[in-house]
């Protein structure tokens, strides 16, 4: 008997012409691990939110969802709370108490469990998830990965039969994300919990999946075992093929008759078998040329120290860095190492207690807010919702340029009509069909695109971005990369904090590794990623035993085509 059955589910948001979900039919069996994937805005998150009544969005709904043989709307909320666990994208949105131990107990207390049962389950979960070391800590002291693990542990304490996760690793660094996903696999494997997950990091989660469901424009377009999905999408020439794990993409780009690899390990074995005894004539990809060596410094930090409170440890420690005019500089590193804080120091939001920060040769503290944020500095925050202040996407865009009235003002002095600028920007980031929607009704990826559009309307010379690819599918990541290249051509300098090493490898001019409040190393992408074991791309891990400096899927395919 199926745990969940979705029967002809159709849903339309208010004021929207087309449905977000269009006749969805799906069956999920007990203990199954299902991965739901698709482009940003395809309806993944909307579908998941319908699987728990308290999260169901407002709009027009038809069809039905059957949970353990009973219509979901007839299952009482207490049963849903205990039986259906849900992990959100942003870990901060789910935490409700100030202490780790209390967060673990909160759900059980809400369900009315007695004290001995609560103590037993809390102890069990703390042990299972390895939380003992920070059991008594304040929640605000935890890293993003720890917070998400705490959310998961708190949910599992209620012993749900179904665990739903909506892009749970979107704000985690690669190592924390890998650890978190391994824990989810363990829960499915050890406890038999049914898992339904949306995730853009398919590399780590594909091998664990029993079934992959691909959505597009509110419909299911493909469904099956992981190894068959890639072949099916490639045959359809669908954009989602770009989101498949790197081994599958490389395999598809090389003429061969061997079985398709799914993991990095299988990819290494496939590549070794493909190479056989052949002599590799050109094993090395040339390193990139640093075109910005002689360019002027636009951003410069000199011996910068910063802590949030006098009695707290330093977050940024003796940091010195330079970013050249027109350069795209990417900062990578673990959660809590000081990357986001560094962006706040560059933008003047926070000020160092020692050292100085310069923008175009002038100390940032000597700029007024008007000088900084009108046509000079653009800041894309990690949480895009912090930028949304209006009831519709269209109104939110107009808000950045002083409203709808067609007249020049302090926020907008261009000769281009405001309406033309808004429409053009909306088309550029593919949100033109969402203009009448409330920003909070958008998917995570759509919210990210809206936030980017708002910042770009400021026409900044310096662009600071904190996790801009969060929630984006690979298709739009490519388009974002092309947009950033065009900005660079117009002289815009870009600094990005990101956990998306693949995106950094493809588009950044220079990458720096942050550790304990400072930059440990900085180099061009190929030189940077080729020397790393964990902070590197799947393509590099797959091919480094045969090819030097190959860090992208395209690099590896080129090497294979050249040598085999």
N, C-alpha and C positions, 0 to 999 in steps of 0.2 A: 504493500500500500504506500502511495506517495505521501511524503510529509507535507508538501505544498503543491497545489495545482492552481495555475492561473488560466482562467477560461475567458477568452475573447475580451480581454481587458482593454478598454479605450478610455483615455483621459485627455481633457483639454483644459488648459489654464484659462482664467478669466481674460477677456479681451483678445484672446489669441484665435486666429483664423484656422490654424491647423492643429490637430491633436499632438500632444507630446508623446502619448502612447497610442498605437494604432493596431487594435485587434491582436494583442499579445496572448499567445498560448504557450504554456510551458509547464513541465512536470519535473519536480525535484524529489528524488527518492531519499529515504532515510540513510543518513551517513554519507551522502554524496558531497563531493567538493566541486562546486560550480563557480567558474570564473565568468563574469559578465564584462564584456569589453565593447568598445566602440568610440567613435569620435566624440569630442566634447559637445554636449547638447543633444546627443542622440536619444536621451531618455533613460539612461542607466540609473542615475540617482533617483529620478522620479519613480521608476519602477520599484526600487528598493524601499522607498518611503511608503509605498502602498502596502508593503508587507507587514507594517506595524501601524495600527490604527491611530495612535497618538502623533505619529509623524506624517500622516497622510496630508498632502497639500490640498488647498482649496481649489475647486474647479468642478467641471462636469465629468461624471464618471459613469461608465457602464461596464457590464461583465462582472465576474466574481472571482474571489480568491478563496480556495478551500484549504484549511489548515487542519491536519489530522482528521479529515472527513467531515469537518464542520465549517460553514461559511465564516470567514474571518470576522465579519462585523458582529456575529453572534457569539464570538469568544470574548469572555469578559476581560477587562483591562488588566486585572491582577494576573490572570493566567498568561496573557500576552507578555506582561512584564517579566515573568519568571521563565517562560518557555521560549521567547524570542528575544535574543540579545542583539543589540545594534551598536556598532562602533562608528562614530562620525569621522569626517576628514580632519577636522581641527580638534586636537585633544583638549584644548582649553574650553571648548564649547560644551563639554560633557562633564567636567569636574565641578562638583557642587560644594565640597567641604574644603577645609584648610589643612587637614592632616591626612597623611597616607593611610593610616590605620582606619580612620573614620570613613574615608572614601570607600575602602574595601567593605566596610560594614553597612554603609548607607542604604544600599538597595535591599539588603536583607531586613534592616530595621523598617524600611518602608512597607515591606511585605508582611510585617508582623511576626517574624520568627522570634523564638525565645532566645534568651541570652546564651545558654550553653551551645545551641545550634549555631548562632552567629559566631561565637568564639572559635568553634571547631572549623567552620567553613573559612573564616578569615585566616586562621593558622594554616589550613590546607593550601589555600590559594597563594599565600605569602611564600610558602615553601616551594610549591610547584613552579611559580614564576620567578623565584629567586629575588624576592623583594625584601627579605629579612634585613639586609644591610641599610636600607632606607625606610624601614617600616615606621619609624617615629618622626620622620622629617616632615617639614612643611611642604605642601604641594608646590608652592611657588619656587622652591629650591630645585625642583626636578628639571632635567632636560626634556626636550620634546619626545625622545624615544621612551624615556621613563614614564612620562605622563600617559602616552598611548598604551604602554604595557600595563599601567595601573588601571586605565579604563577597561582594558580587556580582562584583567584579573577580577575587577569589580563585577563585571557582567557574568563571568564564568562562576563566580561564587553563588549565583542564583541557579546554577545547573540547567542552563537552557538546552533545549533539544535542537534549536536552530541558532546559528551565529551568522549575523549579517554584517558585513564590513564595507563601508563606502570610501574607497580610496584611503585606507588608514595610514599609508606611508607617505602621503603627499608632502608632509612637512618634516620628514626624517632624512638624515644623511644616509648614504648608501649602506654603511655598516649597520646602523641602527635599524634600517628598513629590512635588511637581510635577516637580522636576528628576530625582528618582530614577525616576519612572514614564516620563518622557521617554527616559531612558537605556534602560529595558527595551524601549520601543517601537523605539528605534534598533537594539538587538540583534536583535530580531525582523525588522526591516525590512532591515538591512544584512547580517546573517549568516545569515538564514533559520532561526534557532534556533526550535524549537517552544516556545511559552510557555504555561504553565498557571498561572493566578493566581487566588487568592481576594483580594478587596479590597472594603472598605466605601466607599472613595472612588471611586465609579463615575463621577463627573463627568470625571475626568482620564483614565480608562482605557477607557471605553466606545467612544470614536471609533476606538481602535486595534484593538478586538476583531473577529475574524472570526466568533466564535460566543460566545453567552452561555448558560450553563447555570444554571438556578435550582433550588435544592434546598429541600426542606421535609420535616422529620421523617424524614430518612434516604432520601428518594426524590427523583428528578428530576421536577419538575412542569412545567417549560417549558424549551425549547431552541430556539435560532434566532439570527438576525441581531439586532444591538442594537436597530435601529429597530422591529422587530416584537415584541420581548419586552415593552416597556412597554405596548403596546396589549393584548397577551395577558393580562398580569397585571391590568391595569385591568378587562378583561372578566371575569376571574375574581374581581374585588374582593378581591384578595389583599393582605395587609399589605406585601409586598415592593415594591409599587408606590411606597410612600413612600421607598424607597431608590433609586429611579431618578433620573437626573440632573435637576437643577432645570428645565432647558428642557422636558423631557418632561412633568414634573409641571404646570408652568404651562400648557403647551399643552393638556393634558387638562382643565384647569380653566376653559378659555375656549372658548366656542362659536365654532368656525371651521372652514373647509374647506381650509386651507392644509396643505402637507406638514409633518410633525412634525420639529422641530429636535432635534439631538442634542448640539451643543456650544453654548457661550456665544455664539460668533460667529454661528452659525446662528440662535440664539435672538434675538439683537439684530436680525438681518435679518428674521426672522419678525415680531417686534414692530413694526418700522418699516413692514413691508408691511401689517400689521393696522391700524396707525394711519392709514396713507395720508395724505390731506390733512385728516383730521379735526382740529378744534381740541380740544386737551386742556383741559377745563374745570377739572379738579381734579388737577393734576400732583404735588401734595405730600401725603405722609402725615404727620400730626402727630407731633412728637417726644413721647417718653414723659415723663411727669411724674416727677420725682425725689421719691418719698414719704419718703425717709430723711434729707432735709437737716437736719431738726431733731432727729433721733433721737440717742441717746447713743452715744458711741464704745465699741465692744466690743473692737476690735483697733486698736492704734496703734503705729506704728513712727516713732521720732524720730531723724533723722540717723544711720542705721544703716550701718556699714561691716563687711564680712566678707571674709576670705580663708581658704582651707583650710590653707595653710602660710605661714610668715613670708616666704619668698622667692618665693612665687607671687603673681600679680596679684590685685587685688580682684575678687571675684565680685559682691558687692553694694556699691554706691557711693553713700553719702550718701542713702540711701533714707528717705523719709518717706511714710507712707500711713495712712489712717484707714478703717476699715470699721465701719459703723453696725449697731446691734442689729437683727437680723432681715433684714439685707441679703444679697443674693447677688452677690458680687463675683467677676468672672472676670478672670484675668491671661492675656494672650496674648502671643506673641512667639516669636522664633526659638529653636532649640536652643542651649543654652549661655549664655543671656543672664542667668540668675540666678533664674528663676521658682521652680524646685524648691527651691533654696537658701533663698529667702525663706520658703517654707512651713516649712522646717526651723528657721528662726529664730523664727517665730511659735510653733511647737510646743515650743521650748526644746531641741530635739535638738542644734542648734548655737547658739553664743552669739557675738554681735558683739564685735569688739575695740574698737569705738567706737559710741556711740549706745545707745538703750534700746528695749525691746519691752514693751508693756503689754497685758494681757488683763483686761478689765473694771476698768481703772484701777489694776491692780497689776502690777508688773514680773514678767515670766514667770520670771525666775531665782529669785524668792522663793517660787514654788509648789513643793511637793513633788511627786514623780511620782504619788503617790496622789491628791493634790488635782487634778492636771492631767487624769489619764486615767480617772477614775471619775466619770462623769456630767457632765463639763465639756468636755473636748476629745476629739474623734474625728479620727483621721488615716487617710485612705485613700491608701496609697502607690502609686507608679507601677507597681511590680511586685506584683500581688496575691498571688503565690506566697509572698512573704515573710511573709504572715499565716497560712499553712497549716501546722499542726503535728500534725494527727491523720490517721487512716487513712480516715475517711469524712467526707462533708459534714456529716452529722448530728453526729458527735462534735466536729467543728471548730466548729460553732455553739454547742454546749453548753460548749465550752472557754471562751467569752467570758463566761459567766455562772456560772462556778465549778463546772461539772460537772452531772450529771444529778440529783443528790439534791435533792428538793423541800424545800429549806429556805433561809431568807434567809442571805446571807453578804455579805462585803465587795463582791463583784462584782455581786450581785443582791439588791436589797431591795424589789422590787415585790410587790404582793399577787397579781399574776397568776401562775398556775402556769407553771413553766419550760417544760413541754411545750407549753402553749398559746402561749407567747411564741415559741418556736422554730418551731412549725408555722405560726403567723401570719406571721412574718418570711419563712420559706421560700416561702410562697404569694405574699407581696407582691412578691418579686423573681423569682418563677417558677423556683425550683430545688427545689420540693417533690417532683418526680419523680426527683431526683438524690441523695436523702439517703443511699443506700447506696454511692454511688460514691466512689472516691478523688479528692480535689480535683485531683490532677495529671492525671487522666484527662478532666477537663472541657475544653471548648473555651475559647478566650481570653475570649469574651464571658461564658460561664458562670462562669469563675473571677472575672471582674470583679464579677458579681452576688453571688457568694458573699462576696467581700471586703467589698462594700458592706453586705451583711446582717450580717456580723460587727461592723462598726463601728457600725451603727445599733442593735445590741443594747446598746451602751454608753449609749444615750440621751444623746448629747452636746448641749451648748448651743451649742458652736462646732464646725463641721464643716470640716475642711481636706481637699481632694480633689486628687490629682495625676493628671490624665488619666483621669477616671472613665468616659468614653465609649469608651475604647480597646477595640476588639473587639466593640462593641455594634452591632447593626443599628438602623436608624432607628425601627422599631416599639418596641423596648425603650428607645431614647433618649427617645422621647416619654413612656413610662411613668416613666423615671427623672426626667425633668423634672417630671412631676406629683407624684412622691414628694417631690422637693426643695421644690416649692411647699407641700405639706402640712407639711413640716418648718418652713418659714418661717412658716406660719400659727401654729405652736406656739412661735414666738420663736427658732428656731434661726438662727444666723448662719453663712453659707456663704462660704468662699473657695475658688475652684477655679482650678487651672492647667490650661489646655487648648489644644490645637491645633485643636479642633473649632469653627471660627468659626460654623458654622450653629447649633450647639447654644447657644453663647454668645449669639448674636443672638436666639434664641427665648426663652431662660429667664433670662438674667442681668439684674440691675437696673443694674449698672454694669460697664464693661469698662475695663481698663487695659493699655496697650501697654508691654511691658518691652523695654528696649534698654540694653546695656552696664551692667547692674546697677542700673537705675533705671526708674521709670515715666515715660515720655515724655509721655503724655497719658492722661486718664481721663474717661469720659463715659457717658451712657446709651447703650444699643446702637445706636439709629438715628443719633444724632449722631456716635457713634464710628465705626461701619462705613461710613457714607455718605461720609466724607471720605477713606477709604483706597483704594488701588489694588490691593494684593495681600492685605493682611489685611482682607478683606471677603468677603461671601458671593457665590456664583454668581448668585443672584437680583439682587443689587445691580449686579454687573458687566453683567448682561444688560439691565437696565432703566434704568440711571442716565441715559442720553441722553434719556429721556422723562419719568421720574418721579423726584421727589426723596424721599429718606429711605426708599425701598422696599428692605428688606433681607432679607425672607423670601419664600418662595414664595407664602404667603397674601397678603402685602402686594401683590405684583405682580398676582396674580389679582384682588384687590379693585380695584386701579387700572384694570385692563383692563375689568372688568365695569362700573365707574362711568363710564368715558370712551368705550367703544366699543360 
